[in-house]
Amino acid sequence: MTPSEMEKLITTLVHGENHPADRVVRLSESDLDKTFDQLDVDSLARAEMVETISDTYQIEISDAQAGALGTPRAVLEFVAAHGTRKDL
């Protein structure tokens, strides 16, 4: 998963698939270390994110692991260490 894929995923989860162009989430280097709460990503969106990542990257993610994915950087590092992207 790349930072741009993370931006797209968060944008879709927070603003929907057909979001307006001005609602695209952009993550600066410092934003990667902000909590999802600070980025206005609620708990339902985080749960959907974990499910999407699990399906897309073929990763079994326990509840404890999901709870530790509190920042975009944590997600990116987790996927880099554990994931294998499905052929879509």
C-alpha positions as CSV (number, residue, x, y, z in Angstrom):
1,M,0.0,0.0,0.0
2,T,1.3,3.4,-0.9
3,P,0.5,6.7,0.7
4,S,-1.6,7.6,-2.3
5,E,-3.6,4.4,-2.0
6,M,-4.1,5.2,1.7
7,E,-5.4,8.7,0.7
8,K,-7.9,7.2,-1.7
9,L,-9.1,4.6,0.8
10,I,-9.6,7.2,3.6
11,T,-11.3,9.6,1.2
12,T,-13.7,6.8,0.1
13,L,-14.4,5.7,3.6
14,V,-15.0,9.2,5.0
15,H,-16.7,10.9,2.0
16,G,-18.1,8.1,-0.1
17,E,-17.3,6.6,-3.5
18,N,-18.7,9.6,-5.4
19,H,-17.2,12.3,-3.3
20,P,-16.8,15.9,-4.5
21,A,-13.3,16.7,-5.8
22,D,-12.8,19.2,-3.0
23,R,-13.2,16.4,-0.4
24,V,-10.2,14.3,-1.4
25,V,-8.0,13.5,1.7
26,R,-4.3,14.5,1.2
27,L,-1.8,13.2,3.7
28,S,1.3,15.2,4.2
29,E,4.3,13.5,5.8
30,S,3.2,14.8,9.2
31,D,-0.4,13.6,8.7
32,L,0.9,10.0,8.5
33,D,1.5,10.2,12.2
34,K,-1.8,11.8,13.2
35,T,-4.4,9.5,14.7
36,F,-7.4,8.6,12.7
37,D,-9.5,10.6,15.2
38,Q,-7.4,13.7,14.4
39,L,-8.1,13.0,10.7
40,D,-11.8,12.7,11.3
41,V,-12.0,9.0,10.5
42,D,-14.6,7.5,12.8
43,S,-14.6,4.0,14.3
44,L,-17.0,2.6,11.6
45,A,-14.8,3.9,8.8
46,R,-11.7,2.4,10.6
47,A,-13.5,-1.0,10.8
48,E,-14.3,-0.8,7.1
49,M,-10.7,0.2,6.4
50,V,-9.4,-2.9,8.2
51,E,-11.8,-5.1,6.3
52,T,-10.8,-3.6,3.0
53,I,-7.1,-3.9,3.8
54,S,-7.7,-7.5,4.9
55,D,-9.5,-8.4,1.7
56,T,-7.3,-6.5,-0.7
57,Y,-3.9,-7.5,0.8
58,Q,-4.9,-11.0,2.0
59,I,-4.0,-10.3,5.6
60,E,-5.7,-11.9,8.6
61,I,-6.0,-8.9,11.1
62,S,-6.9,-9.7,14.7
63,D,-8.8,-7.3,16.8
64,A,-5.7,-6.5,18.8
65,Q,-3.8,-5.8,15.6
66,A,-6.6,-3.6,14.2
67,G,-6.6,-1.7,17.5
68,A,-2.9,-0.9,17.1
69,L,-3.5,0.6,13.6
70,G,-4.1,4.0,15.0
71,T,-2.3,6.1,12.3
72,P,-1.9,6.0,8.5
73,R,1.8,5.3,9.0
74,A,1.0,2.3,11.3
75,V,-1.3,0.9,8.6
76,L,1.2,1.4,5.8
77,E,4.0,-0.3,7.8
78,F,1.6,-3.2,8.8
79,V,0.6,-3.8,5.2
80,A,4.2,-3.6,4.0
81,A,5.2,-6.2,6.6
82,H,2.2,-8.6,6.2
83,G,0.4,-8.0,2.9
84,T,0.3,-9.6,-0.5
85,R,-1.9,-7.6,-2.9
86,K,-4.5,-9.6,-4.7
87,D,-4.6,-9.4,-8.5
88,L,-7.6,-7.2,-9.1
